[in-house]
Amino acid sequence: MTKGTPSMGKRSGKKTHIRCRRCGKHTYHASKKKCSSCGFGNSSKLRKYSWNKRNTSKKK
C-alpha cells in the first residue's frame, strides 16, 4: 500500500530505453518498440515539429 520511496527500489535493473538503431540516441522504448526522439518504429518519416526549429537569424 506504500507508493513512495520504497516502491522506487523495485524499479532497479529494468531498462525502459535502449539505444535507437536509426538516430543512435538512448531514447528507444524497449517495451513500446518506438523511439521518442526520431519516431523509429512508429513512422517511416523522422519525427519533427515546427516548434522544435531553432532560430538561426542573428540579432545585434
NUMIDREN-896729 format. One record per residue (C-alpha): residue number from 1; residue in one letter; x, y, z. Coordinates in Angstrom, 2 decimals, padded with zeros to 5 digits, always signed. Example, Ala and Ser with C-alpha at 12.3 -4.5 7.8 and 13.67 -1.06 7.14 Angstrom:
<1 A <+012.30 -004.50 +007.80>>,
<2 S <+013.67 -001.06 +007.14>>,
This chain:
<1 M <+000.00 +000.00 +000.00>>,
<2 T <+003.07 +002.26 +000.03>>,
<3 K <+003.57 +004.42 -003.03>>,
<4 G <+006.69 +006.48 -002.39>>,
<5 T <+010.36 +005.78 -001.92>>,
<6 P <+010.15 +002.03 -001.09>>,
<7 S <+008.49 +001.38 -004.44>>,
<8 M <+011.38 +003.02 -006.29>>,
<9 G <+013.76 +000.26 -005.18>>,
<10 K <+011.75 -002.29 -007.14>>,
<11 R <+012.47 -000.45 -010.38>>,
<12 S <+016.17 -001.31 -010.41>>,
<13 G <+017.58 -003.46 -013.20>>,
<14 K <+014.82 -002.75 -015.71>>,
<15 K <+015.72 -000.72 -018.79>>,
<16 T <+012.90 +001.24 -020.37>>,
<17 H <+015.01 +003.00 -023.01>>,
<18 I <+017.81 +001.50 -025.08>>,
<19 R <+019.93 +002.87 -027.93>>,
<20 C <+017.98 +003.56 -031.15>>,
<21 R <+019.09 +001.88 -034.39>>,
<22 R <+018.19 +004.91 -036.52>>,
<23 C <+019.26 +008.00 -034.58>>,
<24 G <+021.73 +006.42 -032.14>>,
<25 K <+020.26 +008.19 -029.12>>,
<26 H <+019.34 +006.39 -025.90>>,
<27 T <+015.61 +007.04 -026.47>>,
<28 Y <+014.19 +003.81 -027.96>>,
<29 H <+011.48 +002.43 -025.64>>,
<30 A <+012.10 -001.29 -025.32>>,
<31 S <+008.53 -002.33 -024.49>>,
<32 K <+006.70 +000.18 -026.72>>,
<33 K <+009.15 -000.55 -029.61>>,
<34 K <+009.39 +003.10 -030.67>>,
<35 C <+011.93 +005.90 -030.37>>,
<36 S <+010.83 +009.08 -028.64>>,
<37 S <+013.46 +011.15 -030.42>>,
<38 C <+013.26 +010.20 -034.11>>,
<39 G <+010.00 +008.21 -034.21>>,
<40 F <+011.56 +004.93 -035.36>>,
<41 G <+009.07 +002.08 -035.01>>,
<42 N <+006.17 +004.48 -035.18>>,
<43 S <+006.72 +006.13 -038.55>>,
<44 S <+008.93 +005.86 -041.60>>,
<45 K <+009.40 +009.64 -041.53>>,
<46 L <+011.65 +011.34 -039.00>>,
<47 R <+009.82 +012.81 -036.02>>,
<48 K <+009.94 +016.63 -036.18>>,
<49 Y <+007.79 +019.51 -035.05>>,
<50 S <+007.60 +023.14 -036.11>>,
<51 W <+008.13 +024.33 -032.54>>,
<52 N <+011.43 +022.43 -032.45>>,
<53 K <+013.13 +024.53 -035.12>>,
<54 R <+015.97 +026.69 -033.86>>,
<55 N <+016.03 +030.38 -034.79>>,
<56 T <+019.15 +030.93 -036.90>>,
<57 S <+018.71 +034.67 -037.52>>,
<58 K <+021.39 +036.72 -035.82>>,
<59 K <+020.45 +039.68 -033.65>>,
<60 K <+022.75 +042.61 -032.98>>,
